[in-house]
Amino acid sequence: MNSGTHAASATGPAETEYVDGYLPDDEVLAAARARADELGCEPLSPAAGATLGFLAATLCARAVVEVGTGTGVSGLCLLRGMAADGVLTSIDIEPEYQRAARRTFTEAGLPPGRTRLIIGRALDVLSRLTPGGYDLVFVDAARMEYPGYYDKGVALLRRGGIIAFHNVLADGRMFDPSRRDPETMGLREVARAIREDERLVPALLPVGGGLLVAAAS
């Protein structure tokens, strides 16, 4: 590439629509999204879901932790990328969400033994999981608690494992210096901490609401 040439950034509405439509939802994922709308929880985009599945497949992941079960959209994307004997541990404080997710996993034909759904406060549950025992940790929950999830989530990763945070760009609030609400401050803190953590190799991916990923080196 010539020094004066710059690659275009695929971040416009048309590009986003194309990327989301590249791997469209099947009937099970579409039904899970409909349940999310009914319950008032926002699922991740098809592009972000495809990215999670890709990461899980790249890692040949057998042990994955998810913070924020929702109705099972992200969990199903992860499970479809994981090894056939892989187990997803998914944590949510809302029993109704986990009932909906269990329905999603059943409709997808997944054996019950492939999922471990835990109802509780994620920061407490993460403290009870095995350090260094997981291939991937995915976080899509209360943004003001992202720094705490970072601290506990990195400790769970095996070497080469990946931690991923969804929705970190938060509709541009990260770039607005006047925004100092707890959610925005939590996002800024986790973004800074991951960038400066010498144990991690980070990247910020412009899919969905922004996917912040980091591999444990």
Secondary structure, DSSP 4 states (H G I P E B T S, - for coil): --TT--PPP--SHHHHHHHHHHS---HHHHHHHHHHHHHT--PPPHHHHHHHHHHHHHTT-SEEEEE--TTSHHHHHHHHHS-TT-EEEEEES-HHHHHHHHHHHHHTT--GGGEEEEES-HHHHHHTSPTT-EEEEEE-S-GGGHHHHHHHHHHHEEEEEEEEEE--SGGGGGG-TT--SHHHHHHHHHHHHHHH-TTEEEEEE-STT-EEEEEE-
